[in-house]
Amino acid sequence: MFKLMKLESKKHKLAGYLPAVMICIVLIFAVVGLMGWGSRNEVETMFPDYQAFMSLADIFIRTVFLIFAGVILSRIVIEEYRSGTIQLLFTYPIQRKKLMKAKLIIVFAFCFSSIVFATVVTNILVYLVSPHVYLFEAPVTWNDMMSAFPMTLVNALMTAGVSLIPLFFGMRKKSTAATITWAVLIGVLINGTVSNGDSTTSLFQFIWVPIALCIFGLAIAYFSYHQIDKRDIA
Amino acid sequence: MTYILQTSQLTKSYNGKEVASGVDMHVKQGEIYGFLGPNGAGKTTIMKMITNLIKPTSGDIEIFGSKLTDTSVEVLKRMGTIIEYPIFYERLTARENLSLHCEYMGYYDDKAIEQALELVKLHNIDNKKVKEFSLGMKQRLGIARAISTKPELLVLDEPINGLDPVGIKDLRELFKLLCREYGVTLIVSSHILAEMEQMADTIGIIQHGKLVKEVTMKSINGEQTEYIEVMILDVKKAVYVLEEKLKVRNYKVFDERTIRIYDVDLTQAELSKAFVMHDIGIESINKKHSSLEEYFLNTMNEKEIHIS
């Protein structure tokens, strides 16, 4: 399985996305950091503390990498169907299910690890930058960071599940555009915040929403390949 | 007789319409099997069923002595295929495509790719991406890919499409070489009769999803004799001359102006001399032998089907 994933990433030159991932992380940090820095002289600053800063950064990270996962999904699954290379792939002496699993695991793993990686990098940047440049009010401690980490893993895991939902819409018409559009839509929908001035809330904060969507995503992934041996590849 | 591939009552229907129906194919080990039929006859559908890409509605396929099931993948290791038209990862170079192919096939031999490219005479492709290739080059590359893993069975759908005459000749020789020297069995589909005639050992004629006939080229060549075709102005007079003066019985009046004489002892010179002496105007006189084309058309006509 690992070998298949490696072949898959070689075939689609997935390593080429790494610089883009790095740029995204730096941009997210820059945007959120500038919001904090820009509001340093206001009466009410943007972020009272590290948690507030990270909650916005997390939203950006989740949204951006959910969409990113959509792009990769469309590249390695939908595009293969569209260009007909899936036909070639299925003439190899490898079970179709295994091939599809390898692809979907790549998407899932990419989404999970890029979110974790981005959060870690952002934390490191916060740790290095905040003592010198104003980002938020209360100084951050190492402890704050460590205690936020388990939740990062859980969130990343759920977002990774959600990232497979666009597969359903993309596969219906074998459309890469639909796949990415749905990734954007879902990303914005569940991470977008609603505010009444005092408190803000987003769908992602009701724990059952991401859990349900994550399970939904995994189910879509499963149903996309569980009958694949019987299907005709036109 | 050992068959490397045989199908029994192979049928595929889409929405109740049969695209292939009751196909009984028999491919012998080490031969070139020509799959002949007009466009849309169901050649590709049958080839896709052989390579397990689409699943038969009913009927069986037996390949390398075992039945093909939904999850048979091991047999694919021993096969090289091009279905419909060669498909590549267009963003990669030719060599990258081939090396990926070998890895997926589980075939590891560094020299295999170079050998395959050499066999199809594809040169100077070093760092070109496949999307810059012409159709003919893709066709060659597709064949290189199919043979790179040294398969026992090659399934090639319209491999000479898009090739120039030199390319076609090269490929024909390559196919023969693979078959005679390396013992590879080839199933090659085409709608070009002349190509099949020069290449195939056995011909399967397919029409409207049915395998109408499966014959060896040897038997076609044996069945069909040479004849002289004359176009004259006065058929009646010509028949008289043939019967009375030349004592020819084995002839056929084809239409008002054409007679075919199957008597092989008669030479064109004798014939024209006899006609001229009896003042019968000759428009043309030709020695011909029935080709696969005629056989094919006859077979089609027997079935009262017109080819498009």
HADDOCK unambig.tbl for C-alpha pairs under 7 A between the chains (distance, minus, plus):
assign (segid A and resid 84 and name CA) (segid B and resid 87 and name CA) 6.89 0.50 0.50
assign (segid A and resid 85 and name CA) (segid B and resid 87 and name CA) 6.02 0.50 0.50
assign (segid A and resid 85 and name CA) (segid B and resid 88 and name CA) 6.51 0.50 0.50
assign (segid A and resid 85 and name CA) (segid B and resid 89 and name CA) 6.98 0.50 0.50
assign (segid A and resid 90 and name CA) (segid B and resid 53 and name CA) 6.94 0.50 0.50
assign (segid A and resid 91 and name CA) (segid B and resid 51 and name CA) 6.70 0.50 0.50
assign (segid A and resid 91 and name CA) (segid B and resid 76 and name CA) 6.28 0.50 0.50
assign (segid A and resid 92 and name CA) (segid B and resid 76 and name CA) 6.05 0.50 0.50
assign (segid A and resid 92 and name CA) (segid B and resid 77 and name CA) 6.76 0.50 0.50
assign (segid A and resid 92 and name CA) (segid B and resid 104 and name CA) 6.28 0.50 0.50
assign (segid A and resid 92 and name CA) (segid B and resid 105 and name CA) 5.72 0.50 0.50
assign (segid A and resid 93 and name CA) (segid B and resid 73 and name CA) 4.50 0.50 0.50
assign (segid A and resid 93 and name CA) (segid B and resid 74 and name CA) 5.23 0.50 0.50
assign (segid A and resid 93 and name CA) (segid B and resid 76 and name CA) 5.12 0.50 0.50
assign (segid A and resid 93 and name CA) (segid B and resid 77 and name CA) 5.29 0.50 0.50
assign (segid A and resid 93 and name CA) (segid B and resid 105 and name CA) 6.23 0.50 0.50
assign (segid A and resid 94 and name CA) (segid B and resid 73 and name CA) 5.92 0.50 0.50
assign (segid A and resid 95 and name CA) (segid B and resid 71 and name CA) 6.84 0.50 0.50
assign (segid A and resid 95 and name CA) (segid B and resid 73 and name CA) 6.38 0.50 0.50
assign (segid A and resid 229 and name CA) (segid B and resid 70 and name CA) 5.62 0.50 0.50
assign (segid A and resid 229 and name CA) (segid B and resid 71 and name CA) 6.19 0.50 0.50
assign (segid A and resid 230 and name CA) (segid B and resid 55 and name CA) 6.77 0.50 0.50
assign (segid A and resid 230 and name CA) (segid B and resid 70 and name CA) 6.12 0.50 0.50
assign (segid A and resid 231 and name CA) (segid B and resid 54 and name CA) 6.89 0.50 0.50
assign (segid A and resid 232 and name CA) (segid B and resid 53 and name CA) 6.00 0.50 0.50
assign (segid A and resid 232 and name CA) (segid B and resid 54 and name CA) 4.10 0.50 0.50
assign (segid A and resid 232 and name CA) (segid B and resid 55 and name CA) 5.98 0.50 0.50
assign (segid A and resid 233 and name CA) (segid B and resid 53 and name CA) 5.43 0.50 0.50
assign (segid A and resid 233 and name CA) (segid B and resid 54 and name CA) 5.71 0.50 0.50
